């Protein structure tokens, strides 16, 4: 399983899940999706995400993301197994970060 994280400059963040050949998976394939956004010099921001109205992605609204280095730790449960993946990113506006679940 792959995931893609979009950090929006205005603070609306999304996560999509896809299979090994990058076909979209329904958001309901994952559960208990959270992210923690760590920015230099400020407290980390934990966010609990919810499935969007289309059922395609998980969304959360948090603090706006400004330019600079951030670390996003994504946590979720997939097929009963928990995952937690920290991902460093340099944010310059809309920035997509993706990863894979073994």
C-alpha positions, -999 to +999 in steps of 0.1 A: +000+000+000+012+035-008+000+068+006+003+104-005+002+133+018-006+169+006+002+197+030-018+227+020-004+262+027-038+272+042-039+243+067-062+218+049-042+186+047-050+153+029-039+117+027-048+093-001-041+055-001-034+034-032-024-002-040+009-015-053+002-003-089-011+031-076-048+024-081-068+045-056-081+027-026-112+039-008-103+059+023-122+033+044-095+008+038-075+026+066-086+035+101-075+058+129-056+080+106-036+108+123-007+130+115+016+150+137+032+181+120+065+192+136+078+226+127+111+240+140+107+262+170+070+255+178+051+227+195+042+197+174+006+198+160-013+165+163-043+161+139-070+134+137-082+130+101-116+122+089-128+106+056-139+133+031-174+135+017-163+116-015-148+087+005-115+091-014-092+107+011-086+116+047-086+153+056-078+175+085-076+212+091-047+225+111-024+255+113-012+269+080+021+256+067+047+282+059+080+277+041+106+257+059+114+222+071+086+202+086+083+166+097+050+148+092+044+116+111+015+097+096-001+070+117-029+046+106-042+011+109-045-010+078-059-046+078-056-046+116-020-036+117-008-002+130+018+019+110+036+050+119+059+067+094+078+100+100+086+119+068+108+149+066+098+175+041+108+209+029+076+228+024+073+254-004+035+257-007+016+226-020+040+197-014+033+161-020+050+134+001+044+098-006+054+066+010+047+029+011+036+004+037+055-028+036 
